Amino acid sequence: MKKTDYPGVFLRVKAAIIDSIVIILFMAVTTDLFSRFENVPDYAKMIAFTLIFILYDPLMVSLFGSTIGHRISNIKVQRLENGKRINIGLAIVRFLIKATLGWISFFTVSTSEKRQAIHDSIVSSIVVYDD
């Protein structure tokens, strides 16, 4: 495949922005649910919000191959070797690296033959167009 056969940074950033909005909506719904109960401990709220933030991307990618932002952008994440979905362990590692490096990880997309970001290279995943 040629370099142009892989999605570039623009679609990946678009997906990340959409996913940020989705996460905010999930947190708003969770806040609304908590407001319906009396005396919800702060630690329960913190755990819920942390789980939403940390597990949204890995769960969606491992179960469906894409997040909502990926789906809207017509891209998906898969294993480099066989084109199958990545497992939850690799999806969590991928997300943690992506979250730690932030936008820095995306700078390598244009320098990689298969347009892999650092977090993709480390877990042997690739982002492709979803037909």
N, CA, C and O atoms as CSV, one atom per row, in Angstrom:
chain,resi,resn,atom,element,x,y,z
A,1,MET,N,N,0.835,-1.189,0.000
A,1,MET,CA,C,0.000,0.000,0.000
A,1,MET,C,C,0.881,1.253,0.000
A,1,MET,O,O,1.993,1.264,0.528
A,2,LYS,N,N,0.349,2.280,-0.599
A,2,LYS,CA,C,1.061,3.543,-0.627
A,2,LYS,C,C,0.710,4.348,0.619
A,2,LYS,O,O,-0.275,4.070,1.303
A,3,LYS,N,N,1.534,5.344,0.892
A,3,LYS,CA,C,1.328,6.188,2.052
A,3,LYS,C,C,-0.062,6.839,2.034
A,3,LYS,O,O,-0.667,7.027,3.090
A,4,THR,N,N,-0.565,7.178,0.859
A,4,THR,CA,C,-1.859,7.846,0.757
A,4,THR,C,C,-3.032,6.917,1.039
A,4,THR,O,O,-4.168,7.383,1.129
A,5,ASP,N,N,-2.793,5.627,1.180
A,5,ASP,CA,C,-3.864,4.690,1.476
A,5,ASP,C,C,-4.235,4.653,2.962
A,5,ASP,O,O,-5.153,3.933,3.356
A,6,TYR,N,N,-3.532,5.418,3.773
A,6,TYR,CA,C,-3.780,5.443,5.216
A,6,TYR,C,C,-4.284,6.822,5.617
A,6,TYR,O,O,-3.834,7.825,5.063
A,7,PRO,N,N,-5.206,6.889,6.564
A,7,PRO,CA,C,-5.722,8.189,6.999
A,7,PRO,C,C,-4.606,9.051,7.608
A,7,PRO,O,O,-3.708,8.553,8.287
A,8,GLY,N,N,-4.693,10.311,7.348
A,8,GLY,CA,C,-3.712,11.251,7.870
A,8,GLY,C,C,-4.101,11.829,9.215
A,8,GLY,O,O,-5.040,11.374,9.868
A,9,VAL,N,N,-3.364,12.827,9.601
A,9,VAL,CA,C,-3.544,13.450,10.914
A,9,VAL,C,C,-4.910,14.121,11.029
A,9,VAL,O,O,-5.544,14.055,12.082
A,10,PHE,N,N,-5.366,14.763,9.961
A,10,PHE,CA,C,-6.623,15.510,10.037
A,10,PHE,C,C,-7.784,14.643,10.506
A,10,PHE,O,O,-8.514,15.036,11.416
A,11,LEU,N,N,-7.967,13.480,9.907
A,11,LEU,CA,C,-9.079,12.607,10.298
A,11,LEU,C,C,-8.920,12.102,11.722
A,11,LEU,O,O,-9.901,11.954,12.451
A,12,ARG,N,N,-7.682,11.839,12.113
A,12,ARG,CA,C,-7.445,11.345,13.467
A,12,ARG,C,C,-7.712,12.422,14.508
A,12,ARG,O,O,-8.240,12.129,15.581
A,13,VAL,N,N,-7.352,13.662,14.203
A,13,VAL,CA,C,-7.640,14.775,15.115
A,13,VAL,C,C,-9.144,15.023,15.160
A,13,VAL,O,O,-9.705,15.265,16.229
A,14,LYS,N,N,-9.794,14.964,14.005
A,14,LYS,CA,C,-11.256,15.108,13.956
A,14,LYS,C,C,-11.913,14.064,14.865
A,14,LYS,O,O,-12.808,14.392,15.644
A,15,ALA,N,N,-11.469,12.814,14.764
A,15,ALA,CA,C,-12.018,11.742,15.596
A,15,ALA,C,C,-11.768,12.019,17.075
A,15,ALA,O,O,-12.646,11.793,17.908
A,16,ALA,N,N,-10.572,12.508,17.403
A,16,ALA,CA,C,-10.239,12.802,18.803
A,16,ALA,C,C,-11.116,13.920,19.362
A,16,ALA,O,O,-11.522,13.868,20.523
A,17,ILE,N,N,-11.407,14.920,18.551
A,17,ILE,CA,C,-12.272,16.019,19.002
A,17,ILE,C,C,-13.693,15.509,19.225
A,17,ILE,O,O,-14.324,15.840,20.228
A,18,ILE,N,N,-14.193,14.709,18.297
A,18,ILE,CA,C,-15.535,14.132,18.455
A,18,ILE,C,C,-15.585,13.268,19.710
A,18,ILE,O,O,-16.548,13.340,20.474
A,19,ASP,N,N,-14.549,12.447,19.931
A,19,ASP,CA,C,-14.522,11.600,21.123
A,19,ASP,C,C,-14.465,12.423,22.403
A,19,ASP,O,O,-15.046,12.029,23.415
A,20,SER,N,N,-13.778,13.551,22.376
A,20,SER,CA,C,-13.752,14.431,23.550
A,20,SER,C,C,-15.156,14.934,23.874
A,20,SER,O,O,-15.550,14.999,25.038
A,21,ILE,N,N,-15.896,15.285,22.842
A,21,ILE,CA,C,-17.284,15.736,23.040
A,21,ILE,C,C,-18.140,14.587,23.587
A,21,ILE,O,O,-18.959,14.797,24.482
A,22,VAL,N,N,-17.951,13.378,23.053
A,22,VAL,CA,C,-18.702,12.205,23.530
A,22,VAL,C,C,-18.398,11.949,25.007
A,22,VAL,O,O,-19.311,11.684,25.790
A,23,ILE,N,N,-17.131,12.025,25.389
A,23,ILE,CA,C,-16.744,11.801,26.791
A,23,ILE,C,C,-17.388,12.852,27.687
A,23,ILE,O,O,-17.877,12.529,28.769
A,24,ILE,N,N,-17.390,14.102,27.244
A,24,ILE,CA,C,-18.031,15.163,28.029
A,24,ILE,C,C,-19.523,14.870,28.186
A,24,ILE,O,O,-20.084,15.071,29.264
A,25,LEU,N,N,-20.165,14.398,27.121
A,25,LEU,CA,C,-21.591,14.053,27.210
A,25,LEU,C,C,-21.827,12.897,28.184
A,25,LEU,O,O,-22.766,12.932,28.980
A,26,PHE,N,N,-20.963,11.865,28.116
A,26,PHE,CA,C,-21.074,10.757,29.080
A,26,PHE,C,C,-20.923,11.262,30.513
A,26,PHE,O,O,-21.645,10.820,31.407
A,27,MET,N,N,-19.999,12.176,30.732
A,27,MET,CA,C,-19.793,12.719,32.078
A,27,MET,C,C,-20.986,13.563,32.518
A,27,MET,O,O,-21.353,13.555,33.693
A,28,ALA,N,N,-21.586,14.287,31.586
A,28,ALA,CA,C,-22.777,15.085,31.916
A,28,ALA,C,C,-23.937,14.178,32.301
A,28,ALA,O,O,-24.662,14.460,33.254
A,29,VAL,N,N,-24.109,13.092,31.562
A,29,VAL,CA,C,-25.176,12.134,31.888
A,29,VAL,C,C,-24.905,11.495,33.253
A,29,VAL,O,O,-25.823,11.319,34.055
A,30,THR,N,N,-23.658,11.155,33.507
A,30,THR,CA,C,-23.292,10.566,34.799
A,30,THR,C,C,-23.552,11.549,35.933
A,30,THR,O,O,-24.046,11.164,36.993
A,31,THR,N,N,-23.221,12.812,35.711
A,31,THR,CA,C,-23.486,13.848,36.716
A,31,THR,C,C,-24.981,13.952,36.992
A,31,THR,O,O,-25.404,14.076,38.142
A,32,ASP,N,N,-25.770,13.901,35.930
A,32,ASP,CA,C,-27.220,13.954,36.090
A,32,ASP,C,C,-27.731,12.749,36.888
A,32,ASP,O,O,-28.589,12.889,37.760
A,33,LEU,N,N,-27.196,11.571,36.579
A,33,LEU,CA,C,-27.596,10.373,37.327
A,33,LEU,C,C,-27.235,10.497,38.809
A,33,LEU,O,O,-28.039,10.168,39.681
A,34,PHE,N,N,-26.034,10.969,39.081
A,34,PHE,CA,C,-25.621,11.138,40.479
A,34,PHE,C,C,-26.492,12.167,41.205
A,34,PHE,O,O,-26.737,12.030,42.404
A,35,SER,N,N,-26.958,13.192,40.494
A,35,SER,CA,C,-27.765,14.234,41.141
A,35,SER,C,C,-29.129,13.706,41.581
A,35,SER,O,O,-29.809,14.345,42.384
A,36,ARG,N,N,-29.526,12.568,41.074
A,36,ARG,CA,C,-30.817,11.968,41.439
A,36,ARG,C,C,-30.755,11.203,42.764
A,36,ARG,O,O,-31.784,10.772,43.285
A,37,PHE,N,N,-29.558,11.040,43.299
A,37,PHE,CA,C,-29.369,10.332,44.568
A,37,PHE,C,C,-28.823,11.288,45.617
A,37,PHE,O,O,-28.095,12.232,45.308
A,38,GLU,N,N,-29.192,11.019,46.866
A,38,GLU,CA,C,-28.671,11.830,47.960
A,38,GLU,C,C,-27.330,11.284,48.428
A,38,GLU,O,O,-27.107,10.073,48.441
A,39,ASN,N,N,-26.468,12.168,48.802
A,39,ASN,CA,C,-25.193,11.828,49.448
A,39,ASN,C,C,-24.354,10.812,48.669
A,39,ASN,O,O,-23.935,9.801,49.232
A,40,VAL,N,N,-24.110,11.063,47.413
A,40,VAL,CA,C,-23.195,10.207,46.661
A,40,VAL,C,C,-21.776,10.620,47.056
A,40,VAL,O,O,-21.405,11.785,46.911
A,41,PRO,N,N,-20.990,9.674,47.552
A,41,PRO,CA,C,-19.635,10.027,47.995
A,41,PRO,C,C,-18.793,10.581,46.834
A,41,PRO,O,O,-18.925,10.149,45.689
A,42,ASP,N,N,-17.941,11.532,47.155
A,42,ASP,CA,C,-17.077,12.135,46.140
A,42,ASP,C,C,-16.187,11.092,45.472
A,42,ASP,O,O,-15.924,11.176,44.272
A,43,TYR,N,N,-15.720,10.103,46.248
A,43,TYR,CA,C,-14.835,9.094,45.662
A,43,TYR,C,C,-15.573,8.284,44.585
A,43,TYR,O,O,-14.958,7.853,43.608
A,44,ALA,N,N,-16.878,8.077,44.757
A,44,ALA,CA,C,-17.663,7.347,43.754
A,44,ALA,C,C,-17.746,8.153,42.457
A,44,ALA,O,O,-17.661,7.599,41.361
A,45,LYS,N,N,-17.914,9.461,42.599
A,45,LYS,CA,C,-17.944,10.332,41.423
A,45,LYS,C,C,-16.592,10.328,40.722
A,45,LYS,O,O,-16.528,10.249,39.495
A,46,MET,N,N,-15.521,10.412,41.486
A,46,MET,CA,C,-14.175,10.417,40.899
A,46,MET,C,C,-13.880,9.107,40.175
A,46,MET,O,O,-13.296,9.107,39.091
A,47,ILE,N,N,-14.284,7.999,40.774
A,47,ILE,CA,C,-14.073,6.694,40.142
A,47,ILE,C,C,-14.860,6.608,38.838
A,47,ILE,O,O,-14.336,6.152,37.821
A,48,ALA,N,N,-16.105,7.043,38.866
A,48,ALA,CA,C,-16.945,6.988,37.664
A,48,ALA,C,C,-16.346,7.831,36.539
A,48,ALA,O,O,-16.260,7.372,35.400
A,49,PHE,N,N,-15.935,9.053,36.850
A,49,PHE,CA,C,-15.373,9.924,35.818
A,49,PHE,C,C,-14.035,9.404,35.311
A,49,PHE,O,O,-13.744,9.510,34.120
A,50,THR,N,N,-13.228,8.850,36.189
A,50,THR,CA,C,-11.941,8.276,35.779
A,50,THR,C,C,-12.161,7.078,34.862
A,50,THR,O,O,-11.472,6.927,33.853
A,51,LEU,N,N,-13.114,6.233,35.213
A,51,LEU,CA,C,-13.409,5.066,34.377
A,51,LEU,C,C,-13.927,5.485,32.999
A,51,LEU,O,O,-13.550,4.894,31.987
A,52,ILE,N,N,-14.782,6.494,32.960
A,52,ILE,CA,C,-15.284,6.977,31.669
A,52,ILE,C,C,-14.111,7.460,30.824
A,52,ILE,O,O,-13.997,7.105,29.651
A,53,PHE,N,N,-13.249,8.261,31.416
A,53,PHE,CA,C,-12.126,8.829,30.668
A,53,PHE,C,C,-11.134,7.757,30.207
A,53,PHE,O,O,-10.688,7.768,29.060
A,54,ILE,N,N,-10.798,6.839,31.103
A,54,ILE,CA,C,-9.754,5.852,30.790
A,54,ILE,C,C,-10.285,4.683,29.958
A,54,ILE,O,O,-9.552,4.160,29.119
A,55,LEU,N,N,-11.519,4.263,30.159
A,55,LEU,CA,C,-12.002,3.060,29.491
A,55,LEU,C,C,-12.781,3.288,28.192
A,55,LEU,O,O,-12.972,2.346,27.422
A,56,TYR,N,N,-13.227,4.505,27.939
A,56,TYR,CA,C,-14.012,4.757,26.726
A,56,TYR,C,C,-13.255,4.307,25.467
A,56,TYR,O,O,-13.749,3.468,24.713
A,57,ASP,N,N,-12.086,4.851,25.248
A,57,ASP,CA,C,-11.311,4.538,24.039
A,57,ASP,C,C,-10.920,3.068,23.971
A,57,ASP,O,O,-11.193,2.423,22.959
A,58,PRO,N,N,-10.283,2.503,25.016
A,58,PRO,CA,C,-9.888,1.093,24.913
A,58,PRO,C,C,-11.051,0.123,24.723
A,58,PRO,O,O,-10.941,-0.827,23.947
A,59,LEU,N,N,-12.152,0.346,25.416
A,59,LEU,CA,C,-13.298,-0.553,25.260
A,59,LEU,C,C,-13.892,-0.476,23.857
A,59,LEU,O,O,-14.177,-1.502,23.239
A,60,MET,N,N,-14.073,0.729,23.365
A,60,MET,CA,C,-14.649,0.895,22.031
A,60,MET,C,C,-13.737,0.298,20.961
A,60,MET,O,O,-14.203,-0.393,20.054
A,61,VAL,N,N,-12.436,0.567,21.071
A,61,VAL,CA,C,-11.487,0.069,20.064
A,61,VAL,C,C,-11.382,-1.453,20.116
A,61,VAL,O,O,-11.330,-2.103,19.072
A,62,SER,N,N,-11.349,-2.025,21.311
A,62,SER,CA,C,-11.202,-3.483,21.400
A,62,SER,C,C,-12.495,-4.214,21.040
A,62,SER,O,O,-12.443,-5.296,20.456
A,63,LEU,N,N,-13.635,-3.654,21.371
A,63,LEU,CA,C,-14.908,-4.322,21.079
A,63,LEU,C,C,-15.407,-4.093,19.650
A,63,LEU,O,O,-15.949,-4.999,19.017
A,64,PHE,N,N,-15.215,-2.866,19.153
A,64,PHE,CA,C,-15.808,-2.503,17.864
A,64,PHE,C,C,-14.790,-2.103,16.801
A,64,PHE,O,O,-15.144,-1.955,15.632
A,65,GLY,N,N,-13.531,-1.928,17.195
A,65,GLY,CA,C,-12.506,-1.506,16.253
A,65,GLY,C,C,-12.445,0.000,16.063
A,65,GLY,O,O,-11.570,0.511,15.365
A,66,SER,N,N,-13.364,0.698,16.678
A,66,SER,CA,C,-13.380,2.158,16.529
A,66,SER,C,C,-14.184,2.798,17.649
A,66,SER,O,O,-15.074,2.185,18.239
A,67,THR,N,N,-13.843,4.041,17.918
A,67,THR,CA,C,-14.641,4.838,18.840
A,67,THR,C,C,-15.749,5.509,18.032
A,67,THR,O,O,-15.816,5.344,16.814
A,68,ILE,N,N,-16.597,6.244,18.687
A,68,ILE,CA,C,-17.651,6.976,17.975
A,68,ILE,C,C,-17.020,7.998,17.029
A,68,ILE,O,O,-17.483,8.174,15.902
A,69,GLY,N,N,-15.973,8.664,17.484
A,69,GLY,CA,C,-15.264,9.626,16.629
A,69,GLY,C,C,-14.629,8.961,15.426
A,69,GLY,O,O,-14.669,9.502,14.321
A,70,HIS,N,N,-14.039,7.780,15.632
A,70,HIS,CA,C,-13.479,7.033,14.503
A,70,HIS,C,C,-14.579,6.690,13.501
A,70,HIS,O,O,-14.423,6.876,12.295
A,71,ARG,N,N,-15.687,6.187,14.027
A,71,ARG,CA,C,-16.790,5.750,13.159
A,71,ARG,C,C,-17.301,6.908,12.309
A,71,ARG,O,O,-17.509,6.751,11.106
A,72,ILE,N,N,-17.505,8.070,12.930
A,72,ILE,CA,C,-17.979,9.243,12.188
A,72,ILE,C,C,-16.949,9.673,11.143
A,72,ILE,O,O,-17.312,10.169,10.076
A,73,SER,N,N,-15.667,9.481,11.450
A,73,SER,CA,C,-14.585,9.861,10.533
A,73,SER,C,C,-14.246,8.754,9.529
A,73,SER,O,O,-13.349,8.915,8.702
A,74,ASN,N,N,-14.960,7.644,9.607
A,74,ASN,CA,C,-14.747,6.492,8.713
A,74,ASN,C,C,-13.334,5.914,8.792
A,74,ASN,O,O,-12.714,5.599,7.776
A,75,ILE,N,N,-12.850,5.785,10.013
A,75,ILE,CA,C,-11.562,5.135,10.245
A,75,ILE,C,C,-11.715,4.099,11.339
A,75,ILE,O,O,-12.682,4.129,12.101
A,76,LYS,N,N,-10.767,3.185,11.420
A,76,LYS,CA,C,-10.805,2.174,12.470
A,76,LYS,C,C,-9.380,1.779,12.835
A,76,LYS,O,O,-8.436,2.040,12.089
A,77,VAL,N,N,-9.241,1.147,13.993
A,77,VAL,CA,C,-7.953,0.677,14.497
A,77,VAL,C,C,-7.926,-0.841,14.361
A,77,VAL,O,O,-8.902,-1.523,14.674
A,78,GLN,N,N,-6.806,-1.352,13.892
A,78,GLN,CA,C,-6.664,-2.801,13.786
A,78,GLN,C,C,-5.217,-3.201,14.000
A,78,GLN,O,O,-4.314,-2.364,14.002
A,79,ARG,N,N,-5.018,-4.497,14.179
A,79,ARG,CA,C,-3.666,-5.037,14.336
A,79,ARG,C,C,-2.936,-4.922,13.006
A,79,ARG,O,O,-3.510,-5.171,11.946
A,80,LEU,N,N,-1.691,-4.551,13.072
A,80,LEU,CA,C,-0.878,-4.405,11.875
A,80,LEU,C,C,-0.689,-5.733,11.157
A,80,LEU,O,O,-0.725,-5.793,9.928
A,81,GLU,N,N,-0.488,-6.802,11.931
A,81,GLU,CA,C,-0.144,-8.102,11.353
A,81,GLU,C,C,-1.294,-8.769,10.606
A,81,GLU,O,O,-1.098,-9.341,9.533
A,82,ASN,N,N,-2.502,-8.693,11.181
A,82,ASN,CA,C,-3.580,-9.505,10.608
A,82,ASN,C,C,-4.885,-8.755,10.333
A,82,ASN,O,O,-5.847,-9.366,9.867
A,83,GLY,N,N,-4.942,-7.478,10.602
A,83,GLY,CA,C,-6.136,-6.699,10.312
A,83,GLY,C,C,-7.297,-6.916,11.258
A,83,GLY,O,O,-8.384,-6.390,11.022
A,84,LYS,N,N,-7.097,-7.683,12.330
A,84,LYS,CA,C,-8.153,-7.914,13.312
A,84,LYS,C,C,-8.133,-6.801,14.364
A,84,LYS,O,O,-7.194,-6.009,14.441
A,85,ARG,N,N,-9.190,-6.768,15.164
A,85,ARG,CA,C,-9.242,-5.777,16.249
A,85,ARG,C,C,-8.149,-6.064,17.269
A,85,ARG,O,O,-7.742,-7.211,17.452
A,86,ILE,N,N,-7.681,-5.017,17.928
A,86,ILE,CA,C,-6.697,-5.221,18.988
A,86,ILE,C,C,-7.427,-5.615,20.264
A,86,ILE,O,O,-8.583,-5.242,20.461
A,87,ASN,N,N,-6.759,-6.364,21.125
A,87,ASN,CA,C,-7.404,-6.814,22.359
A,87,ASN,C,C,-7.424,-5.692,23.393
A,87,ASN,O,O,-6.785,-4.656,23.207
A,88,ILE,N,N,-8.148,-5.899,24.465
A,88,ILE,CA,C,-8.335,-4.851,25.483
A,88,ILE,C,C,-7.013,-4.443,26.127
A,88,ILE,O,O,-6.808,-3.265,26.421
A,89,GLY,N,N,-6.113,-5.405,26.350
A,89,GLY,CA,C,-4.820,-5.070,26.952
A,89,GLY,C,C,-4.024,-4.122,26.076
A,89,GLY,O,O,-3.509,-3.110,26.553
A,90,LEU,N,N,-3.922,-4.445,24.798
A,90,LEU,CA,C,-3.202,-3.565,23.867
A,90,LEU,C,C,-3.923,-2.227,23.710
A,90,LEU,O,O,-3.281,-1.185,23.572
A,91,ALA,N,N,-5.245,-2.255,23.731
A,91,ALA,CA,C,-6.017,-1.016,23.603
A,91,ALA,C,C,-5.774,-0.093,24.794
A,91,ALA,O,O,-5.702,1.125,24.633
A,92,ILE,N,N,-5.648,-0.673,25.992
A,92,ILE,CA,C,-5.368,0.147,27.178
A,92,ILE,C,C,-3.959,0.729,27.093
A,92,ILE,O,O,-3.761,1.914,27.360
A,93,VAL,N,N,-2.981,-0.097,26.721
A,93,VAL,CA,C,-1.608,0.397,26.579
A,93,VAL,C,C,-1.562,1.502,25.523
A,93,VAL,O,O,-0.938,2.542,25.730
A,94,ARG,N,N,-2.224,1.268,24.398
A,94,ARG,CA,C,-2.265,2.258,23.317
A,94,ARG,C,C,-2.841,3.579,23.811
A,94,ARG,O,O,-2.291,4.646,23.535
A,95,PHE,N,N,-3.955,3.504,24.544
A,95,PHE,CA,C,-4.585,4.716,25.052
A,95,PHE,C,C,-3.696,5.436,26.063
A,95,PHE,O,O,-3.556,6.658,26.008
A,96,LEU,N,N,-3.095,4.682,26.986
A,96,LEU,CA,C,-2.253,5.314,28.009
A,96,LEU,C,C,-1.056,6.028,27.394
A,96,LEU,O,O,-0.677,7.109,27.845
A,97,ILE,N,N,-0.462,5.429,26.368
A,97,ILE,CA,C,0.659,6.077,25.678
A,97,ILE,C,C,0.159,7.326,24.961
A,97,ILE,O,O,0.790,8.381,25.024
A,98,LYS,N,N,-0.977,7.201,24.279
A,98,LYS,CA,C,-1.555,8.338,23.568
A,98,LYS,C,C,-1.886,9.473,24.535
A,98,LYS,O,O,-1.630,10.640,24.238
A,99,ALA,N,N,-2.454,9.132,25.685
A,99,ALA,CA,C,-2.814,10.146,26.676
A,99,ALA,C,C,-1.574,10.779,27.298
A,99,ALA,O,O,-1.562,11.977,27.582
A,100,THR,N,N,-0.536,9.982,27.510
A,100,THR,CA,C,0.694,10.498,28.118
A,100,THR,C,C,1.428,11.433,27.156
A,100,THR,O,O,1.879,12.508,27.554
A,101,LEU,N,N,1.546,11.027,25.902
A,101,LEU,CA,C,2.288,11.821,24.926
A,101,LEU,C,C,1.464,12.952,24.329
A,101,LEU,O,O,2.012,13.936,23.832
A,102,GLY,N,N,0.154,12.807,24.381
A,102,GLY,CA,C,-0.718,13.849,23.830
A,102,GLY,C,C,-0.481,14.049,22.350
A,102,GLY,O,O,-0.283,13.091,21.603
A,103,TRP,N,N,-0.502,15.297,21.937
A,103,TRP,CA,C,-0.381,15.643,20.519
A,103,TRP,C,C,0.980,15.269,19.941
A,103,TRP,O,O,1.117,15.129,18.726
A,104,ILE,N,N,1.979,15.107,20.791
A,104,ILE,CA,C,3.317,14.733,20.316
A,104,ILE,C,C,3.252,13.426,19.522
A,104,ILE,O,O,3.938,13.273,18.512
A,105,SER,N,N,2.438,12.504,19.978
A,105,SER,CA,C,2.328,11.211,19.316
A,105,SER,C,C,1.865,11.348,17.872
A,105,SER,O,O,2.272,10.566,17.012
A,106,PHE,N,N,1.020,12.331,17.601
A,106,PHE,CA,C,0.492,12.501,16.251
A,106,PHE,C,C,1.522,13.074,15.273
A,106,PHE,O,O,1.357,12.939,14.061
A,107,PHE,N,N,2.583,13.712,15.782
A,107,PHE,CA,C,3.588,14.288,14.889
A,107,PHE,C,C,4.308,13.225,14.069
A,107,PHE,O,O,4.844,13.525,13.002
A,108,THR,N,N,4.327,12.001,14.550
A,108,THR,CA,C,5.019,10.940,13.815
A,108,THR,C,C,4.168,10.341,12.705
A,108,THR,O,O,4.674,9.568,11.892
A,109,VAL,N,N,2.892,10.682,12.659
A,109,VAL,CA,C,2.003,10.110,11.647
A,109,VAL,C,C,2.511,10.402,10.239
A,109,VAL,O,O,2.538,9.509,9.392
A,110,SER,N,N,2.907,11.630,9.986
A,110,SER,CA,C,3.330,11.990,8.630
A,110,SER,C,C,4.719,11.471,8.276
A,110,SER,O,O,5.098,11.486,7.105
A,111,THR,N,N,5.478,11.017,9.257
A,111,THR,CA,C,6.827,10.505,8.988
A,111,THR,C,C,6.862,8.990,8.852
A,111,THR,O,O,7.883,8.423,8.462
A,112,SER,N,N,5.766,8.339,9.165
A,112,SER,CA,C,5.697,6.889,9.117
A,112,SER,C,C,5.114,6.434,7.779
A,112,SER,O,O,4.160,7.034,7.284
A,113,GLU,N,N,5.674,5.393,7.201
A,113,GLU,CA,C,5.199,4.871,5.917
A,113,GLU,C,C,3.723,4.500,5.965
A,113,GLU,O,O,2.984,4.741,5.011
A,114,LYS,N,N,3.295,3.910,7.084
A,114,LYS,CA,C,1.898,3.493,7.242
A,114,LYS,C,C,1.112,4.458,8.118
A,114,LYS,O,O,0.042,4.133,8.631
A,115,ARG,N,N,1.671,5.647,8.274
A,115,ARG,CA,C,1.049,6.721,9.052
A,115,ARG,C,C,0.688,6.289,10.469
A,115,ARG,O,O,-0.402,6.582,10.960
A,116,GLN,N,N,1.598,5.604,11.105
A,116,GLN,CA,C,1.384,5.186,12.493
A,116,GLN,C,C,1.855,6.276,13.449
A,116,GLN,O,O,2.925,6.858,13.267
A,117,ALA,N,N,1.056,6.538,14.455
A,117,ALA,CA,C,1.485,7.396,15.548
A,117,ALA,C,C,2.348,6.547,16.475
A,117,ALA,O,O,2.378,5.323,16.348
A,118,ILE,N,N,3.042,7.185,17.395
A,118,ILE,CA,C,3.915,6.456,18.328
A,118,ILE,C,C,3.140,5.373,19.058
A,118,ILE,O,O,3.616,4.246,19.197
A,119,HIS,N,N,1.934,5.719,19.528
A,119,HIS,CA,C,1.145,4.735,20.288
A,119,HIS,C,C,0.737,3.553,19.423
A,119,HIS,O,O,0.568,2.449,19.941
A,120,ASP,N,N,0.574,3.753,18.123
A,120,ASP,CA,C,0.265,2.647,17.223
A,120,ASP,C,C,1.499,1.774,16.994
A,120,ASP,O,O,1.408,0.546,17.007
A,121,SER,N,N,2.629,2.402,16.789
A,121,SER,CA,C,3.872,1.645,16.560
A,121,SER,C,C,4.195,0.735,17.734
A,121,SER,O,O,4.591,-0.415,17.547
A,122,ILE,N,N,4.026,1.250,18.938
A,122,ILE,CA,C,4.399,0.489,20.135
A,122,ILE,C,C,3.545,-0.766,20.300
A,122,ILE,O,O,4.058,-1.802,20.723
A,123,VAL,N,N,2.259,-0.694,19.976
A,123,VAL,CA,C,1.387,-1.867,20.156
A,123,VAL,C,C,1.105,-2.600,18.844
A,123,VAL,O,O,0.254,-3.489,18.799
A,124,SER,N,N,1.805,-2.235,17.796
A,124,SER,CA,C,1.627,-2.854,16.466
A,124,SER,C,C,0.189,-2.750,15.972
A,124,SER,O,O,-0.396,-3.729,15.508
A,125,SER,N,N,-0.364,-1.557,16.079
A,125,SER,CA,C,-1.685,-1.303,15.525
A,125,SER,C,C,-1.549,-0.294,14.397
A,125,SER,O,O,-0.509,0.340,14.220
A,126,ILE,N,N,-2.612,-0.169,13.654
A,126,ILE,CA,C,-2.626,0.768,12.534
A,126,ILE,C,C,-4.034,1.315,12.383
A,126,ILE,O,O,-5.015,0.629,12.674
A,127,VAL,N,N,-4.123,2.544,11.928
A,127,VAL,CA,C,-5.426,3.154,11.656
A,127,VAL,C,C,-5.629,3.111,10.155
A,127,VAL,O,O,-4.767,3.529,9.381
A,128,VAL,N,N,-6.791,2.595,9.754
A,128,VAL,CA,C,-7.114,2.461,8.334
A,128,VAL,C,C,-8.490,3.038,8.060
A,128,VAL,O,O,-9.267,3.295,8.980
A,129,TYR,N,N,-8.779,3.237,6.786
A,129,TYR,CA,C,-10.122,3.658,6.401
A,129,TYR,C,C,-11.087,2.502,6.650
A,129,TYR,O,O,-10.751,1.340,6.421
A,130,ASP,N,N,-12.274,2.828,7.114
A,130,ASP,CA,C,-13.311,1.821,7.366
A,130,ASP,C,C,-14.308,1.884,6.226
A,130,ASP,O,O,-15.063,2.849,6.101
A,131,ASP,N,N,-14.308,0.865,5.404
A,131,ASP,CA,C,-15.183,0.873,4.217
A,131,ASP,C,C,-16.602,0.581,4.566
A,131,ASP,O,O,-17.461,0.551,3.685
